[in-house]
Amino acid sequence: MAHNTVDPATITPDMAAQIRTWRCDEEYTWRAVAQAASHLWGSEWGSNQLYGEDLCVAAAKVLGENPYEEPWN
């Protein structure tokens, strides 16, 4: 489900790889992904769960993966 909090065009391959690491390798929740991204890249969204989900969806798409299948969920 798209929440329109993230413009996929703003997610670089390096950002996508970092988001994937947080979500898939370090098993961050969507809230934790949002918080980490907000801290690292200066977003005002903080730990907003919808923002975290949208970041993961955008990152997965950049990487050519399905955000609703393993390893993302």
C-alpha positions as a printed NumPy array, in Angstrom:
array([[  0.   ,   0.   ,   0.   ],
       [  1.484,   3.35 ,  -1.032],
       [  1.33 ,   6.149,   1.489],
       [  3.147,   8.713,  -0.666],
       [  5.647,   9.672,   2.022],
       [  8.643,   8.784,  -0.158],
       [  9.324,   9.738,  -3.754],
       [ 11.058,   6.624,  -5.144],
       [ 13.133,   8.841,  -7.433],
       [ 14.893,  10.234,  -4.354],
       [ 16.214,   6.823,  -3.26 ],
       [ 19.71 ,   6.215,  -4.593],
       [ 21.139,   2.71 ,  -4.983],
       [ 23.355,   3.334,  -1.937],
       [ 20.376,   4.444,   0.116],
       [ 18.404,   1.401,  -1.048],
       [ 21.244,  -0.895,  -0.009],
       [ 21.37 ,   0.722,   3.448],
       [ 17.606,   0.426,   3.893],
       [ 17.782,  -3.229,   2.816],
       [ 20.531,  -3.878,   5.361],
       [ 18.464,  -2.369,   8.144],
       [ 15.286,  -4.224,   7.225],
       [ 16.558,  -7.565,   5.954],
       [ 19.922,  -8.159,   7.629],
       [ 19.486,  -6.311,  10.917],
       [ 15.731,  -7.067,  11.106],
       [ 14.641,  -3.498,  11.849],
       [ 10.912,  -2.84 ,  12.101],
       [  9.428,  -0.234,   9.784],
       [  9.541,   2.217,  12.7  ],
       [ 13.209,   1.475,  13.294],
       [ 14.   ,   1.894,   9.576],
       [ 12.229,   5.261,   9.625],
       [ 14.128,   6.367,  12.72 ],
       [ 17.496,   5.258,  11.353],
       [ 16.839,   6.961,   8.017],
       [ 15.629,  10.135,   9.717],
       [ 18.767,  10.21 ,  11.823],
       [ 21.168,   9.435,   8.966],
       [ 19.58 ,  11.552,   6.227],
       [ 17.902,  14.282,   8.253],
       [ 14.266,  13.468,   7.577],
       [ 11.554,  15.069,   9.68 ],
       [  9.468,  11.86 ,   9.754],
       [ 11.213,  10.406,  12.792],
       [ 10.004,   6.898,  13.597],
       [  6.773,   7.099,  11.602],
       [  5.823,   3.525,  10.681],
       [  4.221,   4.498,   7.359],
       [  7.389,   6.347,   6.356],
       [  9.458,   3.267,   7.219],
       [  7.236,   1.038,   5.12 ],
       [  7.39 ,   3.466,   2.198],
       [ 11.182,   3.615,   2.451],
       [ 11.331,  -0.179,   2.293],
       [  8.959,  -0.326,  -0.677],
       [ 10.95 ,   2.308,  -2.562],
       [ 14.284,   0.655,  -1.738],
       [ 13.069,  -2.774,  -2.816],
       [ 11.867,  -1.352,  -6.122],
       [ 15.235,   0.339,  -6.716],
       [ 16.884,  -3.032,  -6.1  ],
       [ 14.415,  -4.898,  -8.345],
       [ 12.897,  -6.855,  -5.462],
       [  9.35 ,  -7.375,  -4.23 ],
       [  8.911,  -5.447,  -0.971],
       [  6.159,  -7.794,   0.235],
       [  8.118, -11.043,  -0.138],
       [ 11.191, -12.452,   1.529],
       [ 13.604, -11.127,   2.588],
       [ 11.702,  -7.869,   3.101],
       [  8.815,  -9.351,   5.103]])
